Amino acid sequence: MFRDVYLSLLLVLFHQQVTSGSHVLGKQPGFGLPGPSSNTPQAVMFASSSDECDLVMNVSSADRCTFVKNTPDCNMEDGFINYLRVAFCLLSPNLTPLTITLCIIWLLFLFVILGLTASKFFCPNLSAISTSLHLTHNVAGVTFLALGNGAPDIFSAVVAFSRPHTAGLAVGALFGAGIFVTTVVAGSVALVKPFAVASRPFLRDVIFYMVAVFWTFLMLYRGTTTIGETLGYLGLYVVYVLTVIISAYIYNRQKHSVNSSVQSTPHVPAEFHSSDSSDDDVPNLNGGTIQQEYESEYRPLLPYSESTTKVLLRSLNPVDQRKWRRKSWSWRVLKVLKTPVEFLLLLCIPVVDPDKEDRNWCRPLNCLHLITAPLVCVLTLQSGLYGGYMIQGEFPLWLLMLLLGLFLSAIVFCTTTNDRPPKYHPLFALLGFVVSAVLISAVASEVVSLLHMLGVVLSLSNTVLGLTLLAWGNSIGDCFSDITIARQGYPRMAISACFGGIIFNMLFGVGLGCLVQMVKTHSEVQFESEGLLTWILAGSLGLSMALSFVIVPLSRFHLGRTYGIFLLVFYAIFLLIALLTEFGKIHVT
C-alpha cells in the first residue's frame, strides 16, 4: 500500500537535492570554461587551482578582512556561517591559533551531529522503509542500509562537488576513506579477531571496488566525463547489487540441497559451510529476543496507563537509566556531551522501529513531529534559503508549514491513542528519513565550508584535508563499529562491511555528484587534478586493493595478525608520502 507513496516522495526529495545550490553556482564567476558562443555548452570545472580566496594569506593581516569581503570566491554562501569572515574579520589576526582550535572543536561537534543523525535516525528509518517494502535482507543491505551507513560520505561528496573549489575535498575524502577503511579498519579487525574470510564474497567485493577505483582513475586522467559514462558509473552499482542477489540465491539453493540430503549423507562438504556465509542471514547483534526478554522483566504485572505528559517526557529522555548504570565512565562522559544534540534530534525526527511491539509509536511526540519536522526542513534546506521566503511576497513559507503541521497534528492526536499505533504509522518512517536526510545535507555543507576555511588558513590543499580530516571524521564511526562487531565474534560481517560500504560510497559519491552538476548545467563535467597528490592517492588505493587481492588468496583466505600489521604499516607509509608531497618534499621535476 505504501510502496507507491514511498517511491514518489523519494523522487521528490531527490529532485530537491538536484536543484539545491543552483542559486549559489550561478553567482560564482569562472565556474565554466569560456566557450566560443553563448550557444556552446560549457563544461563544469570540478577541481580548480585558481581559487582567488587562497591568496588571502599573501596579503597583510590588516587587509585580509577587506580581501575576504571583496573576493567573490570567499562568499561561501552554501553554509549557514561564513567561516572565512569569522576567521579574518570577527577575530583578531593575532588569535589565529585560537581560531583554528575553536574550528577543529566545532568540526568534531559537527561530526558528532552527523554520526548521531545517521545512526539513530537515518538508518533505523531506512530499515523500517525496507521492511514496509518487504525487501529481502540482501537487497536491503546493499541498497537502503548501505545508503544509511554511507550517508555522511555521500552528502559530503555531493556538497563538495557542487562547488568548483572544493571538489578536491570529495576526491580526497572518498579515496582517503577507501584507503583508511581497507587498511586501518580491516587491519584492526584482523588484529582483534584473526579469522578465515568468506572467499567468494571477498573476491567479489574486491573486484568490484578495483573496477570502481580504476574507472574513477580514468575519469581523473582524461579530465572529463559525459552523461553516458556517469550513468554507466552508477549502473556499475546496480550490477553489483544484482551480483549479490544472484550469488545469495545460488548459495541458498546449494545450502537447501545439502540440508535436504543430510539424512542420507552424514558428512557435509566443508565448502558449503563458509564459502558464502556473509550473504546468509546473520544473527541480530542488537539481541532482539534477549532485549525483549530483558525489557519484559520491567513491565508492570497489572495494567498501567501513563498520562500523555509522562509518555512525552519519557520519549524525550535520551538517557536509559539501566544502561547508564552498566556503562563505563568514558561512555557516560561522551553520553553527556551528546545528550543535548540527541534531545534536539528527538524533538524533530520521528523513528519507526518494526522490531518493537508498538513500533516506537509515541502519540504526543509523533504529533509534535508533524509540527517540528516541516519547520526544520524549511529552515535548513539549501542552508536556510527558504527560511525567509515569502509566498507572493506577503505570507511567509515557514508560517504556512507551521499552520499545516498544527492542523495535521490535531487530526492525528484526536484520532489515535497512546497504546496502539495507527495504520499509517509507517509514513512517519518516511518523514523521519526526509528530515534526517535534509539535516545530514545541511551539516555536510557546514563541514565542507569549515574544511575549506581551514585549508585557506593553513595553506593546505583540499585533497589533503579530504583524505585526512574529512575521511577520518566520516570513517571513525565505521572503524569502532566494525572492531566491536569483530570482538563480538562476527569478523566476517565486519570485513564485509569494510569493502561493501565503500563501493557504494565511491560509486554514488562521485557518480551522483557528477550527475547533479550535469542536470543543473546541461553540460559535460571536467576535472582538474590537484597535482601529484591526486595520483598518489588513487595509486595507493589501487595498490592496496591489488595487494589484498593477491595476498589473501595466497594465505588461503586467512586474515591473521601479520596481515593486519601489514595493512597498518601500508597506511602509515601512504600517509607519510601524502604529507611529504603536500609540503613539497616529494615532487616531480
ABEGO torsion letter per residue (X at the ends): XAAAAAAAAAAAAAAAAAABGAAAAAABBGABBBBABAABBBBBBABBAABAAAAAAABBAAAAAAAAAABAAAAGAABABBAAAAAAAABBAAAAAAAAAAAAAAAAAAAAAAAAAAAAAAAAAAAAAAAAAGBBAAAAAABAAAAAAAAAAAAAAAAAAABAAAAAAAAAAAAAAAAAAAAAAAAAAAAABBBBBBAAAAAAAAAAAAAAAAAAAAAAAAGBBBAAAAAAAAAAAAAAAAAAAAAAAAAAAAAAAAAAAAAABABBBAAAAAAAAAABBBBBAAGAAAAAAAAAAABBABBBBBBAAAAAAAAABABBAAAAAABBAAAAAAAAAAAAAAAAAAAABBBBBAABAAGGBBAAAAAAAAAAAAAAAAAABGGGAAAABBBGGABBAAAAAAAAAAAAAAAAAAABBAABBBAAAAAAAAAAAAAAAAAAAAAAAAAAAAAAAAAAAAGBBAAAAAABAAAAAAAAAAAAAAAAAAAAGBAAAAAAAAAAAAAAAAAAAAAAAAAAAAAAAGBBBBBBBAEAAAAAAAAAAAAAAAAAAAAAAAAGGBBBAAAAAAAAAAAAAAAAAAAAAAAGABBBX
